[in-house]
Amino acid sequence: MTRTKLKTQSYSCARERKERKRRERKHTTHTYEEYIQCTVHTHDKAYYKHQQHNKNLLFNTPHSSHTGHLRQEMVQFTRQRRRRRIGSIESLRFFIFLLLSCAVFLSYLYWHVFKHAFYYRPPLQSKITRGGGCGSYGCVIYPRELTESIRKEILDMKETKDGNIALSYGGKNKGGLTQQGKDHAVNQDRGIIVSPFYTIDERVQFSHSSENDFLIGIFDGHGDIGEEVAGYLQDNFHKRLSDKLSNADISKLSADVIKNLLNQTFVEMDQELPLVDGSEYNIGENGGSTASVIFRLGSHIFFANVGDSLSFLGNFDKVSGKTTIAHRNRYDKPHLPEEKERIESMKGKVFIPPHPINSRVMAFNPIRKETMSLGMSRSIGDNSHGRVGVIAEPIIDVLNLDEMLYLKSGERKENIELFVVTSSDGMYDHRQPQFVAAHFAECFFVNDGNPIVESANIIDLATPKDPKRYLDDMTVMALRIIV
């Protein structure tokens, strides 16, 4: 074969290849020439002519046996191309499915294993199950976890029908219990009862004996390590307040001064949260807590609150048998006009849904590197939200017991009895405050019962029977006011 003929044949093959690519771009059906071009040796003229002869047989003599063989080869070739294309698509789908499965598995590991492995602090959880300690301020009682062993103790108390039996975590006139929510890895509620509450300087009192003074408070943690914030408050709040009262100027002591000392205690607790182990930031970066405190000093009762826990003063009329809530603290929610204005003035964002009680403050958390929401406008900790207007300064209300218990003539209102209750918001997911007040009033003033037994009863009644319903941590504590 001469060089000229070979060159001409190469040009011809090149033109055929271009024509084939053009037809492919137009999605045309493969022709026999395209099939031949994949298999023939372009420089073998004889073989090429033989294939051209087979082509003529294929299209001119459709009933020959050789034609059927060539048709079968072309069909197999087309099927192979289709299988390769389908196979590549299926491989891509499988790869995407594998990636999604890995993402779901890693998310599960983070939320249910690693998160609590890093943040869970067993010593703080054990604070719920041990007895309290004593200091110059008095002896502290912590609410116990409502376990099977505690239930057995309560059952034994019911069988003896003696409400005067004093357990290590309460007594006839004071007590409380806590229950961990079934959807929570750790109970983040903390609480204290200090009754009687003493100051280092016993001159710090108004008109009554300090034996009747008390401090009762609930600290409901939230966030990844909210139990640590609540635990810090549980360990230190009463100590800090006692120190401030003992150092107060006696000559200038008044209800306004006490309010100021309470306010300082809240703010200092927020500012002095301890550092996370091995880091440069404190526990408030990844957690926070409510703080709802009732403090009696002499004839005055102070309600100080940040967050959405509830404390109230109950009033029981022994003549009519009616129980009322004489005073309750405000829920600090972002939708309230003054709260919303403060947050937005600090460039914070407030989300208000159709039910405003569920309003949220939005803030970016640099530790978790995501935007977090908070369902309250005041709290301890929650540093990310604190930078956009969430504050630790409490709303403080002052009540005068003499005005409630005595007539203008100085005579005691014999038919009026008072008690206080403080509890976390989980208690009121399924029950109303009036329900809780009525049960404790009956316990204190009708049945002469024990508040620990009644706390267990109230928690059981507030726990939904349907296991599918959400169950938050629940803590309730009550104390009878002695005049």
C-alpha positions in Angstrom: 0.0 0.0 0.0 1.5 3.3 -1.0 2.0 6.3 1.3 -0.5 8.4 -0.6 -3.2 5.7 -0.2 -2.5 5.4 3.5 -2.7 9.2 4.0 -6.0 9.3 2.1 -7.4 6.5 4.2 -6.3 8.3 7.4 -8.1 11.5 6.3 -11.2 9.4 5.6 -11.1 7.8 9.1 -10.7 11.2 10.6 -13.7 12.5 8.8 -15.7 9.5 10.0 -14.7 10.1 13.6 -15.8 13.7 13.4 -19.1 12.7 11.8 -19.5 10.1 14.6 -18.9 12.7 17.3 -21.4 15.0 15.7 -24.1 12.4 15.7 -23.4 11.5 19.3 -23.8 15.2 20.3 -27.2 15.1 18.6 -28.1 11.8 20.5 -28.5 9.9 17.2 -28.6 6.1 17.1 -25.3 4.3 16.7 -24.7 3.1 13.1 -22.9 0.1 11.9 -19.9 2.3 10.8 -19.4 3.4 14.4 -19.4 -0.1 15.6 -16.9 -1.2 12.9 -14.6 1.8 13.8 -14.2 0.4 17.3 -12.8 -2.9 16.1 -11.2 -2.6 12.7 -7.5 -2.0 12.0 -7.6 1.1 9.8 -4.3 0.3 8.1 -5.4 -3.2 6.9 -7.2 -2.5 3.7 -8.2 -6.1 3.0 -9.7 -6.5 6.5 -11.5 -3.2 6.1 -13.0 -4.4 2.7 -14.0 -7.6 4.4 -15.9 -5.7 7.0 -17.5 -3.5 4.3 -18.6 -6.7 2.6 -20.2 -7.8 5.9 -21.9 -4.5 6.1 -23.5 -5.1 2.7 -24.6 -8.5 3.8 -26.1 -6.9 6.9 -28.3 -4.4 5.1 -28.8 -6.1 1.7 -29.3 -9.7 2.7 -31.2 -9.5 6.1 -32.0 -13.2 6.1 -28.5 -14.6 5.9 -27.0 -16.4 8.9 -24.0 -14.1 8.9 -26.3 -11.1 9.2 -27.9 -12.5 12.4 -24.4 -12.9 13.9 -23.5 -9.3 13.2 -26.8 -8.1 14.5 -26.3 -10.0 17.7 -22.8 -8.5 18.2 -24.2 -5.0 17.7 -27.0 -5.6 20.2 -24.5 -6.9 22.8 -22.3 -3.8 22.2 -25.2 -1.5 22.8 -26.3 -3.3 26.0 -22.8 -3.2 27.3 -22.7 0.6 26.9 -26.1 0.9 28.7 -24.9 -1.3 31.5 -21.8 0.8 32.1 -23.9 4.0 32.1 -26.4 2.5 34.5 -23.7 1.0 36.7 -22.0 4.4 37.1 -25.3 6.0 38.2 -26.0 3.3 40.7 -22.4 3.7 42.1 -23.0 7.4 42.6 -26.3 6.8 44.4 -24.7 4.2 46.7 -21.9 6.6 47.5 -24.3 9.4 48.4 -26.3 7.0 50.6 -23.1 5.9 52.3 -22.2 9.6 53.1 -25.6 10.3 54.5 -25.5 7.2 56.7 -22.1 8.2 58.1 -23.4 11.7 58.8 -26.4 10.3 60.8 -24.2 7.9 62.7 -21.7 10.6 63.7 -24.5 12.9 64.8 -25.9 10.2 67.0 -22.5 9.5 68.6 -22.1 13.2 69.3 -25.5 13.9 70.9 -25.8 10.6 72.8 -22.3 9.6 73.7 -19.5 12.1 73.3 -21.4 15.2 74.4 -22.2 13.8 77.8 -18.8 12.1 78.1 -17.2 15.5 77.9 -19.6 17.6 79.9 -21.1 15.2 82.5 -19.7 15.9 86.0 -20.7 13.0 88.4 -19.7 15.0 91.6 -22.3 17.6 90.8 -25.0 15.0 90.2 -24.2 13.4 93.6 -25.1 16.7 95.3 -28.7 15.7 94.8 -28.5 12.4 96.6 -26.4 13.4 99.7 -27.3 15.3 102.7 -26.6 19.0 103.2 -23.8 20.7 105.1 -23.8 23.2 108.0 -21.9 26.5 108.4 -22.2 29.7 110.3 -25.3 30.5 108.2 -27.1 27.3 109.2 -27.6 23.8 107.8 -28.4 23.3 104.1 -30.9 20.8 102.9 -30.8 19.7 99.2 -33.8 18.1 97.5 -33.2 14.4 97.0 -33.7 12.5 93.8 -36.9 10.6 93.8 -35.5 7.1 93.5 -37.0 3.7 94.5 -35.2 3.8 97.9 -36.6 7.2 98.6 -40.1 6.0 97.7 -39.6 3.1 100.2 -38.8 5.6 102.9 -41.8 7.7 102.0 -44.0 4.6 102.0 -42.8 3.6 105.5 -43.6 7.1 106.7 -47.2 6.8 105.3 -47.7 3.5 107.0 -46.7 5.0 110.4 -49.0 8.0 109.8 -46.6 10.2 111.6 -45.9 13.4 109.8 -43.4 14.5 112.5 -40.8 12.0 111.4 -37.8 14.0 110.2 -35.8 12.6 107.4 -32.2 13.7 106.7 -33.3 15.9 103.8 -36.3 17.7 105.3 -38.8 17.7 108.1 -42.4 18.5 109.1 -42.2 22.2 108.0 -39.8 22.0 105.1 -38.7 19.7 102.4 -38.6 18.9 98.7 -37.8 16.4 96.0 -36.5 16.3 92.4 -37.0 14.0 89.5 -34.9 13.7 86.4 -36.6 14.0 83.1 -36.7 10.8 81.0 -35.3 12.6 78.0 -32.3 14.1 79.9 -28.9 12.5 80.4 -28.5 14.3 83.7 -30.8 16.1 86.1 -29.8 19.8 85.8 -32.1 21.0 88.6 -30.5 22.1 91.9 -32.0 23.6 95.1 -31.4 24.6 98.7 -33.3 25.2 101.9 -31.5 26.9 104.7 -33.9 27.2 107.7 -33.1 28.7 110.1 -30.8 31.1 108.2 -28.2 32.8 110.4 -25.9 35.6 109.7 -22.4 35.8 111.2 -23.4 38.9 113.1 -26.7 38.0 114.8 -27.6 41.7 115.1 -28.6 41.7 111.5 -32.4 41.2 111.9 -35.5 43.4 111.9 -38.1 42.6 114.5 -38.3 38.8 114.9 -36.0 36.0 116.0 -33.6 34.8 113.4 -34.8 31.2 114.2 -37.7 31.9 111.8 -35.5 33.4 109.0 -34.9 31.2 106.0 -33.5 31.0 102.5 -35.0 28.7 99.9 -34.0 28.7 96.2 -34.3 26.8 92.9 -31.5 26.8 90.3 -32.6 25.2 87.0 -29.7 24.6 84.7 -29.8 24.5 80.9 -27.4 24.1 78.0 -24.6 21.5 77.6 -23.2 22.0 81.2 -26.0 23.8 82.8 -25.8 21.5 85.8 -22.4 22.9 86.6 -23.7 26.5 86.7 -26.7 25.4 88.9 -24.3 23.4 91.1 -22.1 26.4 91.6 -25.1 28.5 92.7 -26.2 25.7 95.0 -22.8 25.6 96.7 -22.1 29.3 97.0 -25.2 31.5 96.8 -26.2 31.3 100.5 -22.6 31.7 101.6 -22.1 34.9 99.6 -25.4 36.4 100.8 -24.5 35.5 104.5 -21.1 37.2 104.1 -22.7 40.4 102.7 -25.3 40.6 105.4 -22.7 40.1 108.1 -20.6 43.0 106.7 -23.6 45.3 106.3 -23.8 48.7 108.1 -26.3 48.0 110.9 -27.3 51.7 111.2 -28.3 51.8 107.5 -29.9 48.4 107.2 -33.3 48.5 105.5 -35.4 46.7 103.0 -33.7 48.7 100.2 -30.3 47.7 101.5 -31.2 44.1 101.5 -32.5 44.3 98.0 -29.2 45.8 96.9 -27.3 43.0 98.6 -29.4 40.4 96.9 -28.8 42.1 93.6 -25.1 42.2 94.2 -25.1 38.5 95.1 -26.8 37.5 91.8 -24.5 39.7 89.7 -21.3 38.4 91.4 -22.4 34.8 91.0 -22.7 35.4 87.3 -19.3 37.2 87.0 -17.4 34.7 89.1 -18.4 31.4 87.5 -15.4 29.0 87.5 -13.3 28.1 84.4 -13.9 24.9 82.5 -11.1 22.5 83.3 -8.2 23.0 80.9 -9.6 26.0 79.1 -9.6 29.8 79.3 -13.4 30.3 79.4 -15.8 29.8 82.2 -18.7 27.3 82.5 -21.1 30.1 81.5 -20.0 29.9 77.8 -21.7 26.5 77.4 -24.4 26.6 80.1 -26.6 28.7 82.2 -29.2 28.5 85.0 -32.2 30.2 86.4 -32.2 31.4 90.0 -35.4 31.9 92.0 -34.9 32.7 95.6 -37.2 33.5 98.6 -35.4 35.1 101.5 -37.0 36.0 104.9 -35.3 38.3 107.3 -37.5 39.4 110.2 -40.9 40.7 109.1 -39.8 41.0 105.4 -39.9 38.4 102.6 -37.8 39.0 99.5 -38.6 37.4 96.2 -35.6 37.6 93.8 -35.7 35.9 90.4 -33.9 35.6 87.1 -35.3 33.1 84.5 -38.5 31.1 84.2 -38.5 29.2 87.5 -41.5 29.9 89.8 -41.6 30.9 93.5 -44.8 32.0 95.2 -46.3 32.8 98.6 -49.4 30.7 99.4 -52.2 31.9 101.7 -54.5 29.5 103.4 -57.8 30.6 105.1 -58.6 28.1 107.9 -62.2 29.3 108.1 -63.2 29.0 104.4 -60.6 26.3 103.6 -59.6 28.4 100.5 -56.0 28.5 99.2 -54.8 31.4 97.2 -51.5 32.5 95.7 -50.8 35.9 97.4 -47.7 36.6 95.4 -45.6 35.0 92.7 -42.5 36.1 90.8 -42.5 37.2 87.1 -41.4 34.9 84.3 -38.5 36.7 82.6 -39.4 36.2 79.0 -37.9 38.1 75.9 -41.3 39.2 74.5 -42.0 41.5 77.5 -41.7 45.1 76.2 -39.0 46.3 78.5 -36.9 43.1 78.1 -37.3 43.1 74.3 -36.3 46.8 74.1 -33.1 46.1 76.2 -32.1 43.1 74.1 -32.6 44.8 70.8 -30.8 47.9 71.9 -27.7 45.7 72.4 -28.2 44.3 68.8 -29.8 41.1 70.1 -32.6 39.3 68.2 -35.9 38.2 69.7 -38.0 35.6 68.1 -41.7 35.8 69.1 -43.9 32.8 68.0 -47.7 32.8 68.0 -47.5 31.8 71.7 -45.3 34.6 73.1 -44.5 32.7 76.3 -42.3 30.6 74.0 -40.3 33.6 72.8 -36.5 33.2 72.4 -33.3 35.2 72.3 -31.0 34.3 69.5 -27.2 34.6 69.9 -24.1 33.1 68.3 -22.1 30.8 70.5 -18.3 30.9 69.6 -17.6 27.7 71.5 -20.2 25.6 69.6 -19.9 27.8 66.5 -23.6 28.0 65.9 -26.6 30.2 66.8 -28.3 29.2 70.0 -31.7 30.2 71.3 -32.6 31.0 75.0 -36.1 31.0 76.3 -35.5 33.7 79.0 -34.3 37.3 79.1 -32.4 37.0 82.4 -30.2 34.2 83.7 -26.9 33.2 85.4 -24.3 32.2 82.8 -25.3 32.1 79.2 -22.4 34.4 78.3 -23.2 34.4 74.5 -26.7 35.7 75.2 -25.3 38.0 77.9 -23.4 39.9 75.2 -26.7 40.7 73.5 -28.8 41.9 76.4 -29.6 38.9 78.7 -28.7 40.0 82.2 -28.2 38.5 85.7 -29.8 41.3 87.6 -32.9 39.9 89.4 -36.4 41.3 89.7 -36.8 41.7 93.5 -40.2 42.1 95.3 -40.5 42.8 99.0 -43.5 41.8 101.1 -44.2 42.8 104.7 -45.5 39.8 106.7 -46.8 42.0 109.5 -49.3 43.7 107.0 -50.5 40.2 105.9 -50.7 38.5 109.3 -51.7 41.3 111.7 -54.6 43.7 111.9 -54.0 47.5 112.4 -54.8 47.0 116.0 -51.9 44.6 116.3 -54.0 41.5 116.7 -53.0 38.3 114.8 -55.3 37.1 112.0 -55.8 33.7 113.4 -57.5 32.3 110.3 -54.5 33.1 108.0 -51.6 30.8 107.4 -48.7 31.3 105.0 -46.3 29.1 103.2 -43.8 29.4 100.3 -43.1 27.1 97.3 -40.3 27.2 94.8 -40.0 24.9 91.8 -38.5 24.5 88.3 -40.6 25.1 85.2 -40.9 21.4 84.5 -43.4 21.1 87.3 -45.8 23.3 85.4 -45.6 21.6 82.0 -48.6 19.5 83.0 -50.0 21.1 86.2 -50.9 24.7 87.3 -49.4 26.6 90.2 -52.8 26.6 92.0 -52.8 22.8 92.0 -49.4 22.7 93.7 -50.4 25.4 96.2 -53.6 23.5 97.2 -51.8 20.3 97.8 -49.1 21.9 100.1 -51.8 23.9 102.0 -53.7 20.7 102.7 -50.4 19.0 103.8 -49.4 21.8 106.2 -52.6 23.0 107.7 -55.3 20.2 107.3 -53.6 16.8 107.4 -50.6 17.8 109.4 -48.5 15.9 106.9 -44.9 16.0 105.8 -43.9 18.2 102.8 -41.5 15.5 101.5 -44.3 13.0 101.2 -46.5 15.6 99.5 -43.6 16.5 97.1 -43.5 12.9 95.9 -47.2 12.9 95.5 -47.2 16.1 93.5 -44.3 15.0 91.2 -46.2 11.7 90.5 -49.4 13.6 89.6 -47.4 16.0 87.4 -45.7 13.2 85.5 -47.6 12.4 82.3 -48.8 8.8 82.1 -48.1 8.7 78.3 -44.4 7.8 77.9 -44.3 9.5 74.5 -45.0 12.9 76.1 -42.0 15.2 76.9 -40.9 15.1 80.6 -38.6 17.8 81.9 -36.6 17.7 85.1 -39.0 18.5 88.0 -38.1 19.9 91.4 -40.5 21.3 94.0 -39.7 22.5 97.6 -42.0 24.0 100.2 -41.6 25.6 103.6 -44.2 26.6 106.2 -43.8 30.2 107.5 -43.6 30.3 111.3 -44.6 33.5 113.0 
